[in-house]
Amino acid sequence: MQVKVLIVEDDPDMAEILFDLVEAEGWAPFLAGSAEEAGAFLSRESVHLVLLDHNLPGASGRTFAQRIRSTLDVAIIMVTAAGSSAERVLGLETAADDYIVKPFEPIELAARMKAVLRRSIPSAKPERGPDLASAPSALTLGDWTIDLKRRLASCEGSPGKTLTGAEFALLELLAETPNQPVSRAQILERLGSGTERYLDRNVDVLVLRLRRKIEQNPELPRFIKTRRGRGYMLEAPGRETDP
């Protein structure tokens, strides 16, 4: 299977750089110069990853990322010149799986693309220890059922909610050691994001996004609990809980 990557970038020079980088990895690159052009392409073609510029003619990258996420299960990396921590948090809040700031080192973007693709394409995942991919195909959390193959969270009487690659990676990590706290550093390591570029706040935002999808009341979570000073924990009924 050849990985297909849609590059949404209106600057010709940057588009060429990204095109060459994707092609150098042996993947199939496609170019779109605007959100409108990208939307038309995605309506007729499926891709595995979208490299999305923050500033686009006609629509912001964040707005377009929300449009993509509402209809498609595809990995998204925001590529932008905006470098503040607030912008990085906003990038993840829009359902982007990762965020990289221009100017960037090509080797870093390549590594981030590979990390996101490993999470979103099962066959691209490296072998490692206990993993939900080799566990049952569904995880039950109260009234919620998580389809681990399709990354779909569904509750009786409500429409299914697709988990992003980052959300699924977080749930996967927490489920590997239920009732045991997982630190922010461990979460960042699983996400493939260096702590020098991402803040604890980014992890908190990701946890909040996941809670909104699988908790009836995200403000009073039943399953994804905070352990102050230790990180986050997936509480599994019927199993001993770490105090």
C-alpha positions as CSV (number, residue, x, y, z in Angstrom):
1,M,0.0,0.0,0.0
2,Q,1.4,3.4,-1.0
3,V,0.8,6.2,1.5
4,K,-1.0,9.2,-0.1
5,V,-0.4,12.7,1.3
6,L,-2.4,15.8,0.4
7,I,-0.3,19.0,0.8
8,V,-2.5,22.1,1.3
9,E,-0.2,25.0,0.8
10,D,-0.6,28.3,-1.2
11,D,3.1,29.3,-1.2
12,P,4.6,27.6,-4.3
13,D,8.1,27.4,-2.9
14,M,6.9,25.8,0.4
15,A,4.6,23.5,-1.6
16,E,7.6,22.3,-3.7
17,I,9.7,21.6,-0.6
18,L,6.8,19.6,1.0
19,F,6.2,17.8,-2.3
20,D,9.8,16.7,-2.6
21,L,10.0,15.7,1.1
22,V,6.9,13.5,0.7
23,E,8.1,12.0,-2.5
24,A,11.6,11.3,-1.0
25,E,9.8,9.0,1.6
26,G,8.4,7.0,-1.3
27,W,4.9,8.3,-0.7
28,A,2.5,9.8,-3.2
29,P,2.1,13.6,-2.8
30,F,-0.8,15.6,-4.1
31,L,-1.0,19.4,-4.1
32,A,-3.9,21.8,-3.3
33,G,-3.5,25.6,-3.1
34,S,-6.6,26.4,-1.1
35,A,-9.2,24.9,1.2
36,E,-11.7,24.9,-1.6
37,E,-9.4,23.0,-3.9
38,A,-8.4,20.6,-1.1
39,G,-12.1,20.0,-0.2
40,A,-12.9,19.1,-3.8
41,F,-9.9,16.7,-4.0
42,L,-10.9,15.0,-0.7
43,S,-14.5,14.6,-1.9
44,R,-13.3,12.3,-4.7
45,E,-10.0,10.8,-3.4
46,S,-9.0,9.3,-0.1
47,V,-5.6,10.0,1.5
48,H,-3.8,8.9,4.6
49,L,-2.4,12.2,5.7
50,V,-3.0,16.0,5.2
51,L,-0.2,18.5,5.6
52,L,-2.2,21.6,6.2
53,D,-1.0,25.2,6.1
54,H,-2.3,27.4,8.9
55,N,-2.9,30.5,6.7
56,L,-5.0,29.6,3.6
57,P,-6.8,31.8,1.1
58,G,-10.5,31.8,1.9
59,A,-10.3,29.8,5.2
60,S,-7.9,29.3,8.1
61,G,-6.2,26.0,8.4
62,R,-7.9,25.5,11.8
63,T,-11.3,26.0,10.3
64,F,-10.6,23.7,7.4
65,A,-9.1,21.0,9.8
66,Q,-12.4,21.1,11.7
67,R,-14.3,20.6,8.4
68,I,-12.1,17.6,7.5
69,R,-12.4,16.0,10.9
70,S,-16.2,16.3,10.8
71,T,-16.5,14.1,7.8
72,L,-13.2,12.1,7.3
73,D,-11.0,9.9,9.4
74,V,-7.6,11.1,8.1
75,A,-4.4,12.2,9.9
76,I,-3.7,15.9,9.9
77,I,-0.5,17.8,10.6
78,M,-0.6,21.6,10.8
79,V,2.3,23.3,9.1
80,T,2.5,27.0,10.0
81,A,4.6,30.0,10.7
82,A,2.7,30.7,14.0
83,G,5.1,29.7,16.7
84,S,3.6,30.7,20.1
85,S,2.6,28.1,22.6
86,A,-1.0,29.4,22.4
87,E,-1.0,28.7,18.6
88,R,0.3,25.2,19.2
89,V,-2.5,24.5,21.7
90,L,-5.1,25.8,19.2
91,G,-3.6,23.7,16.5
92,L,-4.3,20.5,18.6
93,E,-7.7,21.8,19.7
94,T,-8.8,21.8,16.0
95,A,-8.3,18.0,15.9
96,A,-4.9,18.2,14.2
97,D,-2.8,15.1,15.1
98,D,0.5,17.1,15.3
99,Y,1.8,20.6,14.7
100,I,5.1,21.8,13.3
101,V,6.3,25.4,12.9
102,K,8.1,27.0,9.9
103,P,11.0,27.1,9.5
104,F,11.5,23.4,10.2
105,E,14.1,20.8,9.6
106,P,13.0,18.3,6.9
107,I,14.2,15.4,9.0
108,E,11.9,16.5,11.8
109,L,8.8,16.8,9.7
110,A,9.6,13.4,8.1
111,A,9.8,11.9,11.6
112,R,6.5,13.5,12.6
113,M,4.7,12.2,9.5
114,K,6.0,8.7,10.2
115,A,4.9,8.9,13.8
116,V,1.4,10.1,12.9
117,L,1.1,7.4,10.1
118,R,2.1,4.7,12.5
119,R,-0.8,5.6,14.8
120,S,-3.3,6.0,12.0
121,I,-2.4,3.1,9.7
122,P,-2.3,-0.3,11.6
123,S,0.1,-1.9,9.2
124,A,2.5,1.0,9.7
125,K,2.8,0.4,13.5
126,P,6.1,-1.0,14.8
127,E,6.0,-4.1,16.9
128,R,6.1,-3.3,20.6
129,G,4.9,-4.7,24.0
130,P,1.2,-5.1,25.1
131,D,-0.9,-3.4,22.6
132,L,-4.6,-2.9,21.9
133,A,-4.0,-3.9,18.3
134,S,-3.5,-7.5,19.5
135,A,-6.2,-7.3,22.1
136,P,-10.0,-7.7,21.6
137,S,-11.4,-5.5,18.7
138,A,-13.5,-3.5,21.1
139,L,-13.2,-1.8,24.5
140,T,-16.2,-1.3,26.7
141,L,-16.3,1.8,29.0
142,G,-19.7,1.9,30.7
143,D,-22.2,2.7,28.0
144,W,-19.5,3.4,25.5
145,T,-18.0,0.9,23.0
146,I,-14.7,1.8,21.4
147,D,-14.1,0.0,18.1
148,L,-10.3,-0.4,18.2
149,K,-10.0,-1.2,14.5
150,R,-12.0,1.8,13.2
151,R,-11.2,4.1,16.1
152,L,-14.9,4.8,16.6
153,A,-16.5,5.6,19.9
154,S,-20.2,4.9,20.1
155,C,-22.9,5.0,22.8
156,E,-26.4,3.5,22.5
157,G,-28.7,6.1,21.2
158,S,-26.0,8.5,20.0
159,P,-24.0,8.8,16.7
160,G,-20.5,7.4,16.6
161,K,-17.5,9.7,17.2
162,T,-14.3,9.0,15.4
163,L,-11.1,9.3,17.4
164,T,-8.2,11.2,15.9
165,G,-4.8,9.4,15.7
166,A,-3.6,11.3,18.8
167,E,-6.8,10.6,20.7
168,F,-6.5,6.9,19.9
169,A,-2.8,6.8,20.8
170,L,-3.7,8.3,24.2
171,L,-6.5,5.9,24.8
172,E,-4.3,3.0,23.7
173,L,-1.5,4.0,26.1
174,L,-3.9,4.4,29.1
175,A,-5.6,1.1,28.3
176,E,-2.3,-0.8,28.3
177,T,-2.0,-0.2,32.1
178,P,-5.6,0.3,33.4
179,N,-5.9,1.9,36.9
180,Q,-2.2,3.0,36.8
181,P,-1.3,6.6,36.2
182,V,0.5,7.5,33.0
183,S,2.8,10.6,33.1
184,R,2.6,13.5,30.6
185,A,6.2,12.6,29.6
186,Q,5.0,9.0,28.7
187,I,2.1,10.4,26.7
188,L,4.3,12.8,24.8
189,E,6.7,9.9,24.0
190,R,3.9,7.8,22.7
191,L,2.7,10.7,20.6
192,G,6.1,11.1,19.1
193,S,6.4,14.8,20.2
194,G,9.4,16.1,21.9
195,T,8.9,17.8,25.2
196,E,10.9,20.8,24.0
197,R,8.2,21.6,21.5
198,Y,5.1,20.7,23.4
199,L,3.8,21.8,26.7
200,D,1.9,20.0,29.5
201,R,-1.0,22.1,28.4
202,N,-1.1,20.3,25.1
203,V,-1.5,17.0,26.8
204,D,-4.4,18.5,28.9
205,V,-6.1,19.7,25.7
206,L,-5.8,16.2,24.2
207,V,-7.2,14.6,27.3
208,L,-10.1,17.0,27.3
209,R,-10.9,16.2,23.7
210,L,-10.9,12.5,24.4
211,R,-13.1,13.0,27.5
212,R,-15.6,15.0,25.4
213,K,-16.0,12.0,23.1
214,I,-16.3,9.1,25.6
215,E,-17.5,10.7,28.9
216,Q,-21.1,11.6,29.5
217,N,-19.9,14.5,31.6
218,P,-16.4,15.5,30.7
219,E,-16.2,17.8,33.8
220,L,-16.9,14.8,36.1
221,P,-15.1,12.0,34.2
222,R,-15.9,8.4,35.1
223,F,-13.1,6.7,33.1
224,I,-10.2,9.1,32.3
225,K,-9.1,10.3,35.8
226,T,-6.5,12.9,36.7
227,R,-3.9,11.9,39.3
228,R,-2.4,15.2,40.5
229,G,1.3,15.3,40.0
230,R,1.3,11.8,38.4
231,G,-0.6,12.2,35.1
232,Y,-3.8,10.5,33.9
233,M,-5.3,7.1,34.4
234,L,-8.0,4.9,32.7
235,E,-10.2,3.6,35.5
236,A,-11.4,0.1,34.6
237,P,-14.2,-1.3,36.8
238,G,-13.5,-4.5,38.6
239,R,-9.8,-4.0,38.7
240,E,-7.7,-2.7,41.6
241,T,-7.1,1.0,41.4
242,D,-3.8,2.7,42.1
243,P,-4.5,5.3,44.8
